[in-house]
Amino acid sequence: ITGGSGQISGNFTVESVNNLAILLRAGALPAKMTIVEERTVGPGLGQDSIQAGKMATLIATVLVILYMIGTYGVFGLIASIALLVHVCLIFGLMSVLGATMTLPGIAGIVLTIGTAVDSNVLIYERMREESHQGRSLVSALEAGFQRAFATIIDSNVTMLIAALALFALGSGPVRGFAVVFILGILTTVITAVTLTRMLIALWYRWARPKTLPF
């Protein structure tokens, strides 16, 4: 518009003319827009990211299982079975709650894999100490669970407090991570203590060993 003014002709009503005038005035922005960052974010991950997360979880689980079996033998196998049940319980609870799988959620699952196995390591090392003190196998097994139980509960309670704080104060991905971590802490107590103890009892009745297998 060279003359600085213009005219729009047509069969307009007074209301449409006023609306058009408002739109024309509002469209004249004095500032220039500069795009600093552009990103499209959805409620969940894309298919490629989900597959990559599943693969990372699978690799972490396999490596932990191999380490436990290599270090503790039959007891490592028992801990690995409990670990698989632990992961299945997390996915089951997430499905019941209708939670969406996100990248922080996958990170939470991988982290709980380590904490679940850590509980088994505490129990097994306590059994080893009791056995080295001259206790019988049955006595060492029982003392291992009893004396490691308080430590396991204390460590999981402290992690639960931190996870609850993340859930209460965080938002978005942080809360997603906190939810998965809380579920992992709760299932850890079930699998690392209750399930592991039951499987070791079944193993003892079947094998009738005299010493620890590690």
Secondary structure by P-SEA (a helix, b strand, c coil): cccccccccccccaaaaaaaaaaaaaacccbbbbbcbbbbbcccccaaaaaaaaaaaaaaaaaaaaaaaaccaaaaaaaaaaaaaaaaaaaaaaaaacccccaaaaaaaaaaaaaaaaaaaaaaaaaaaaaaacccaaaaaaaaaaaaaaaaaaaaaaaaaaaaaaaacccaaaaaaaaaaaaaaaaaaacccaaaaaaaaaaaaacccccccc
